[in-house]
């Protein structure tokens, strides 16, 4: 859920990103929702994304 809201926040800022779920082998084996996400952004947007994450955690 946090991953989807983060992706939406970044897209609202005009930052393209890709969100890929990943998790443990047990969840994958039983086709359960994966609990973690990898977030990919363009390198040119990296500093801006870091700032957004800092602001959200403050």
Secondary structure in CASP SS format (residue, H / E / C, confidence):
PFRMAT SS
TARGET T0000
AUTHOR 0000-0000-0000
METHOD secondary structure of the structure
MODEL  1
X C 1.00
X H 1.00
X H 1.00
X H 1.00
X H 1.00
X H 1.00
X H 1.00
X H 1.00
X H 1.00
X H 1.00
X H 1.00
X H 1.00
X C 1.00
X C 1.00
X C 1.00
X C 1.00
X E 1.00
X E 1.00
X E 1.00
X E 1.00
X E 1.00
X E 1.00
X C 1.00
X C 1.00
X H 1.00
X H 1.00
X H 1.00
X H 1.00
X H 1.00
X C 1.00
X C 1.00
X C 1.00
X C 1.00
X C 1.00
X C 1.00
X E 1.00
X E 1.00
X E 1.00
X E 1.00
X E 1.00
X E 1.00
X C 1.00
X H 1.00
X H 1.00
X H 1.00
X H 1.00
X H 1.00
X H 1.00
X H 1.00
X H 1.00
X H 1.00
X H 1.00
X H 1.00
X H 1.00
X H 1.00
X H 1.00
X H 1.00
X C 1.00
END
